[in-house]
Amino acid sequence: MNDLHLFSTVSTAVAGIAIALGTMMPAIAMGRAIASALEALARQPEAEKTITRTLFIGLAMIESLAIYCLVIALIILFRNPLLEYFLK
């Protein structure tokens, strides 16, 4: 097994781990945020608009973290700057 093959294999494994963690952690955070919002709505139904607006902004922020992980994993897979080192 040459260095380029090993590097490509490791890069693929790291990208898979990044995607797995990058989707699992925001999913857990989204579940907790929704559970907290439902609990707050049960306690104060008159504050529905404020809680819902804050919930959607928070969910958008959490989802952007998952998208950033996807972008980083795609960079690792397809445009890895260290590949130029191994191709020399």
C-alpha positions in Angstrom: 0.0 0.0 0.0 1.6 3.3 -1.1 1.3 6.6 0.8 -1.3 8.1 -1.5 -3.7 5.1 -1.1 -3.2 5.2 2.7 -3.8 9.0 2.8 -7.0 8.6 0.7 -8.3 5.9 3.0 -7.6 7.9 6.1 -9.2 11.0 4.5 -12.3 9.1 3.7 -12.6 7.7 7.2 -12.1 11.1 8.7 -14.8 12.6 6.4 -17.2 9.8 7.5 -16.6 10.5 11.1 -17.0 14.2 10.6 -20.3 13.6 8.8 -21.5 11.2 11.6 -20.6 13.6 14.4 -21.7 16.6 12.4 -25.2 15.3 12.1 -25.6 13.5 15.4 -24.7 16.3 17.7 -26.9 19.0 16.0 -29.8 16.4 16.0 -29.4 15.9 19.8 -29.3 19.7 20.2 -32.4 20.2 18.1 -34.3 17.6 20.1 -33.4 19.3 23.4 -34.3 22.7 22.0 -37.7 21.5 20.8 -38.4 19.7 24.1 -37.5 22.9 26.0 -39.7 25.0 23.8 -42.7 22.6 24.2 -42.1 22.7 28.0 -42.0 26.5 27.9 -45.2 26.6 25.8 -47.0 24.4 28.3 -46.0 26.7 31.2 -46.7 30.0 29.4 -49.1 29.6 26.4 -49.5 33.4 26.1 -45.8 33.7 25.1 -46.2 31.4 22.1 -45.1 33.9 19.5 -41.9 34.8 21.3 -41.0 31.2 22.1 -41.7 30.0 18.6 -39.7 32.8 17.0 -36.7 32.2 19.3 -37.0 28.4 18.7 -36.8 28.8 14.9 -33.8 31.1 15.1 -32.1 28.7 17.3 -32.9 25.7 15.1 -31.5 27.6 12.1 -28.3 28.2 14.0 -28.0 24.5 15.0 -28.7 23.4 11.4 -26.0 25.7 10.1 -23.5 23.8 12.2 -24.4 20.5 10.5 -24.1 22.2 7.1 -20.6 23.5 8.0 -19.6 19.9 8.9 -20.8 18.7 5.6 -18.8 21.4 3.8 -15.6 20.5 5.7 -16.1 16.8 5.0 -16.5 17.5 1.3 -13.4 19.6 1.3 -11.5 16.8 3.0 -12.8 14.3 0.4 -12.5 16.3 -2.9 -10.1 19.2 -2.5 -7.6 18.2 0.1 -4.5 20.4 -0.2 -2.2 17.7 1.2 -2.9 15.5 -1.9 -0.5 17.8 -3.9 2.2 16.8 -1.5 1.7 13.1 -2.2 1.4 13.5 -5.9 4.9 15.0 -6.2 
